[in-house]
């Protein structure tokens, strides 16, 4: 820190502290029940409903739907996660949710 208490360019901890403060400020604008303790985006039930409608409209003839399980973060309310999944998968035919490791590679050939 410089004499005025600001982070200098050579001080990576100052940048890290500023990033933490920005995250805390954005978290205070998120409804309490959807806050998490990580960098992950909070779950939004409206988004789940919109995704459900979009998936059903695009995949109406599918027999099986495969997609990633939403990320669960420590400190997140498990009831909110289950409600999100319930809304997301409403009226789906058969579906399979897969927990990813973050290292998968998806290749598609059209």
Backbone as a ProteinNet text record, in pm:
[ID]
protein_1_A
[PRIMARY]
XXXXXXXXXXXXXXXXXXXXXXXXXXXXXXXXXXXXXXXXXXXXXXXXXXXXXXXXXXXXXXXXXXXXXXXXXXXXXXXXXXXXXXXXXXXXXXXXXXXXXXXXXXXXXX
[TERTIARY]
83.6	0	87.8	40.8	115	77.7	141.1	113.9	-32	-106.3	-246.2	-339.9	-284.6	-365.2	-419.8	-375.8	-421.6	-322.7	-373.8	-288.1	-199.5	-74.3	15.9	8.2	61.7	56.5	133.4	235	316.1	256.6	139.1	78.2	-40.8	-19.8	-130.7	-236	-196.7	-295.3	-394.5	-350.2	-440.7	-547.1	-506	-601.7	-698.6	-645.9	-730.2	-831.4	-789	-879.9	-989	-954.5	-1052.6	-1155.4	-1109.4	-1200.1	-1295.4	-1244.1	-1328.8	-1433.8	-1395.9	-1490.9	-1600	-1562.7	-1661.5	-1758.6	-1706.1	-1793.5	-1889.4	-1839.7	-1925.2	-2034.8	-2000.2	-2099.5	-2207	-2168	-2267.7	-2351	-2292.3	-2367.4	-2473	-2446	-2544.1	-2668.4	-2660.4	-2775.9	-2854.5	-2801.7	-2865.8	-2955.6	-3078.6	-3163.8	-3092.2	-3113.2	-3040.2	-3048	-3166.9	-3181.6	-3103.1	-3053.6	-2981	-2831.8	-2782.9	-2640.9	-2558.5	-2438	-2343.2	-2215	-2124.9	-1998.1	-1885.5	-1917.3	-1812.8	-1831	-1750.7	-1758.9	-1871.2	-1938.1	-2042.7	-2159.8	-2226.3	-2344.4	-2455.1	-2532.9	-2644.1	-2749.8	-2820.5	-2926.2	-3047	-3104.8	-3220.1	-3334.8	-3444.6	-3556.6	-3626.9	-3624.4	-3680.6	-3600.3	-3469.5	-3383.9	-3414.6	-3439.2	-3473.7	-3601.6	-3701.2	-3827.6	-3805.8	-3725.3	-3697.3	-3619.7	-3521.1	-3446	-3536.8	-3626.8	-3720.9	-3804.1	-3858.7	-3940.1	-3858.8	-3736.4	-3650.3	-3613.7	-3575.7	-3538.4	-3657.1	-3774.3	-3893.1	-3930	-3914.5	-3948.6	-3849.2	-3721.1	-3617.8	-3601.7	-3643.8	-3619	-3748.9	-3855.8	-3987	-3995.8	-3914.8	-3920.1	-3812.5	-3734.8	-3626.2	-3681.3	-3616.1	-3653.5	-3572.5	-3453.8	-3365.9	-3291.5	-3288.1	-3214	-3097.4	-2979.8	-2859	-2808.3	-2777.7	-2717.7	-2647.6	-2564.3	-2485	-2572.3	-2538.3	-2600.7	-2554.5	-2645.3	-2600.8	-2498.4	-2402.7	-2294.4	-2347.9	-2314.3	-2348.6	-2225.6	-2242.2	-2131	-2155.8	-2049.4	-2060.1	-2123.1	-2217.6	-2285.4	-2415.4	-2437.7	-2560	-2671.7	-2791.8	-2906.1	-2943.2	-2934.8	-2966.5	-3111.7	-3201.9	-3342.5	-3361.4	-3284.1	-3291.2	-3240.4	-3131.7	-3078.5	-3181.6	-3246.1	-3346.7	-3468.3	-3508.4	-3619.6	-3581.5	-3458.8	-3409	-3414.3	-3365.3	-3365	-3508	-3596	-3735.9	-3802.2	-3781	-3838.6	-3775.7	-3644.6	-3573.3	-3620.5	-3649.6	-3682.1	-3832.2	-3915.4	-4060.7	-4105.5	-4186.2	-4243.3	-4139.7	-4017.6	-3919.5	-3957.5	-3925	-3937.9	-3828.6	-3761.1	-3648.3	-3531.4	-3460.2	-3343.7	-3236.3	-3113.2	-2999.4	-2914	-2889.2	-2803.8	-2668	-2563.5	-2428.4	-2346.6	-2276.6	-2188.4	-2056.8	-2019.2	-1895.2	-1777.6	-1659	-1537.3	-1473.5	-1523	-1465.5	-1355.8	-1323	-1215.5	-1264.5	-1394.7	-1448	-1424	-1415.4	-1402.7	-1518.7	-1595.7	-1709.8	-1677.4	-1691.4	-1666.9	-1793.4	-1836.4	-1954.8	-1918.6	-1974.1	-1952.2	-2087.1	-2099.6	-2224.8	-2202
-118	0	123.9	225	350.6	430.1	544.5	622.1	664.6	673.1	714.2	596.1	474.8	357.7	288.8	331	269	162.8	63.5	-44.6	5.4	-32.5	2.9	-104.2	-74.7	-169.3	-296.8	-288.5	-405.1	-484.6	-446.1	-510.6	-595.6	-726.1	-811	-830.8	-820.5	-836.5	-720.9	-602.6	-488.1	-512.6	-571.8	-605.2	-712.1	-809.5	-916.8	-861.5	-770.5	-710.5	-630.9	-558.7	-481.3	-574.1	-686.5	-783.1	-841.3	-869.3	-921.4	-819.3	-691.7	-586.3	-573.7	-584.4	-577.6	-694.2	-814.7	-931.8	-914.7	-860.6	-839.5	-738.2	-634	-533	-592	-675.4	-735.5	-839	-908.3	-1006.9	-940.3	-817.6	-749.5	-711.1	-709.7	-678.5	-803.8	-922	-1049.1	-1088.4	-1136.4	-1180.8	-1283.7	-1276.7	-1360.3	-1508.8	-1558.3	-1701.4	-1753.3	-1664.8	-1709	-1681.1	-1627.9	-1596.5	-1721.8	-1719.8	-1828.9	-1769.8	-1855.1	-1810	-1814.7	-1836.6	-1852	-1749.5	-1764.4	-1676.1	-1716.2	-1828.3	-1876.1	-1777.8	-1772.5	-1687.5	-1743.9	-1659.3	-1710.4	-1772.4	-1870.7	-1935.2	-1842.9	-1831.9	-1745.9	-1832.8	-1836.5	-1923.4	-1878	-1748.2	-1699.5	-1753.6	-1759.4	-1813.9	-1961.2	-2035.2	-2177.1	-2193.3	-2107.7	-2115.2	-2084	-1982.6	-1946.4	-2056.6	-2114.3	-2225.2	-2344.9	-2372.8	-2482.7	-2463.4	-2343.7	-2315.3	-2329.3	-2276.7	-2283.5	-2428.3	-2504.6	-2644.7	-2724	-2704.2	-2777.2	-2740	-2613.1	-2572.2	-2625.9	-2636.9	-2682.5	-2834.4	-2901.2	-3045	-3122.7	-3076.1	-3137	-3281.5	-3319.1	-3454.6	-3546.3	-3495.9	-3575.7	-3677.9	-3792.3	-3895.6	-3884.3	-3826.3	-3813.9	-3681.7	-3608.7	-3483	-3501.1	-3458.2	-3464.3	-3323.8	-3291	-3161.4	-3164.4	-3062.4	-3055.5	-3022.2	-3082.5	-3050.9	-2910.9	-2823.7	-2690	-2700.8	-2610.2	-2613.9	-2583.6	-2670	-2648.4	-2594.5	-2488.1	-2425.9	-2432.9	-2453.8	-2455.9	-2324.5	-2335.5	-2216	-2186.5	-2253.9	-2234	-2316	-2262.4	-2333.1	-2449.3	-2574.7	-2688.5	-2689	-2631.7	-2625.5	-2538.7	-2431.6	-2345.1	-2420.4	-2496	-2575.3	-2677.7	-2747	-2845.9	-2781	-2664.5	-2593.8	-2550.3	-2502.6	-2463.6	-2582.4	-2698.8	-2818.8	-2863.4	-2854.8	-2893.3	-2806.1	-2675.1	-2583.2	-2606.4	-2625.7	-2645.6	-2771	-2877.7	-3005.8	-3035	-2938.9	-2960	-2997.1	-3101.8	-3151.4	-3208.5	-3233.6	-3297.4	-3443.1	-3499.7	-3644.5	-3706.1	-3803.4	-3858	-3760	-3746.1	-3658.1	-3715.9	-3675.3	-3718	-3595.2	-3570.3	-3458.6	-3516.1	-3455.5	-3505.7	-3402.7	-3448	-3358.2	-3351.4	-3230.6	-3215.4	-3190.8	-3214.1	-3190.7	-3057	-2996.3	-2870.7	-2888.7	-3013.5	-3040.3	-3111.2	-3115.5	-3184.3	-3104.2	-3175.5	-3113.2	-3163.2	-3071.1	-3108.8	-3075.5	-3172.2	-3152.9	-3191.7	-3107	-3141.6	-3133.4	-3225	-3229.9	-3214.1	-3112.9	-3090.8	-3098.5
0	0	0	-71.4	-70.9	54.7	79.2	201.2	216.7	107.7	115.7	141.1	152.1	180.3	56.6	-61.6	-186	-230.6	-301.6	-349.9	-462.6	-457	-565.6	-673.1	-791.9	-904.1	-872.6	-788.1	-755.7	-639.8	-590.6	-474.9	-517	-546.8	-589.6	-480.9	-353.2	-245.8	-246.1	-287.4	-297.5	-403.1	-516.1	-622.3	-574.1	-501.2	-449.4	-349.8	-264.7	-166.1	-236	-341.3	-416.2	-482	-537.3	-598.8	-494.8	-375	-267.3	-226.3	-221.5	-185.8	-292.5	-420.6	-528.4	-521.5	-491.4	-477.2	-360.5	-249.9	-132.6	-163.6	-239.3	-275.8	-365.5	-461.6	-550	-475.1	-378.3	-300.1	-213.9	-168.3	-84.5	-163.5	-296.8	-380.7	-417.1	-384.4	-415.5	-299.7	-326.7	-216.6	-130.7	-0.5	94.6	62	21.9	0.8	-117.8	-205.4	-323.3	-314.4	-202.8	-191.1	-168.1	-222.4	-200.8	-146.3	-102.4	-45.2	-147.4	-274.5	-375	-485.8	-591	-705.7	-801.3	-776	-865.6	-866.6	-980.1	-991.1	-903.7	-837.4	-758	-848.5	-796.1	-872.8	-879.2	-996.2	-1017	-1066.1	-990.9	-1025.1	-1152.6	-1182.5	-1309.7	-1428	-1411.6	-1516	-1538.5	-1430.8	-1443.1	-1524.4	-1500.8	-1574.8	-1723	-1751.3	-1890.5	-1962	-1893.2	-1951.9	-1978.1	-1884.5	-1901	-2027.1	-2045.6	-2164.4	-2292.2	-2291	-2408.2	-2442.3	-2341.6	-2364.4	-2416.7	-2356.8	-2402.8	-2546.2	-2582.9	-2719.6	-2821.9	-2785.4	-2878.2	-2881.1	-2775.7	-2763.8	-2744.7	-2805.2	-2782.7	-2831.1	-2926.9	-2980.8	-2921.7	-2828.3	-2769.4	-2670.7	-2667.8	-2571.5	-2442.5	-2451.7	-2335.8	-2344.1	-2234.3	-2226.2	-2130.2	-2171.7	-2089.7	-2066	-1943	-1914.7	-1780.9	-1757.5	-1635.1	-1515.1	-1404.9	-1277.9	-1238.2	-1194.5	-1151.9	-1039.8	-1040	-942.3	-802.7	-709.5	-568.6	-498.1	-426.3	-355.7	-205.5	-130.9	14.1	61.5	151.1	201.8	128.6	18.7	-59.3	4.7	7.1	63.6	-28.1	19	-67.5	-113.6	-34.6	-75	-198.8	-209	-327	-449.1	-433	-543.9	-591.5	-497.9	-535.2	-602.4	-554.7	-618	-759.3	-777	-908.6	-1004.7	-959.7	-1043.9	-1074.7	-977.1	-996.8	-1103.1	-1094.5	-1193.4	-1330	-1332.4	-1458.4	-1531.8	-1459.9	-1522.9	-1530.2	-1496.6	-1499.6	-1642.1	-1653.3	-1779.6	-1875.7	-1830.8	-1917.7	-1936.2	-2054.5	-2067.2	-1978.4	-2018.6	-1941.8	-1948.6	-1837.2	-1836.4	-1745.9	-1772	-1692.8	-1663.5	-1535.6	-1495.8	-1456	-1508.2	-1490.2	-1412.7	-1309.2	-1235.3	-1310.9	-1350.5	-1426.5	-1333.5	-1387.4	-1310.5	-1347.9	-1454	-1499.9	-1603	-1636.7	-1731.4	-1857.3	-1878.6	-1993.7	-2121.7	-2231	-2362.2	-2445.8	-2501	-2584.1	-2727.9	-2814.6	-2956.3	-3030.3	-3121.9	-3201	-3347.7	-3424.3	-3567.6	-3635.2	-3717.3	-3789.5	-3938
[MASK]
++++++++++++++++++++++++++++++++++++++++++++++++++++++++++++++++++++++++++++++++++++++++++++++++++++++++++++++

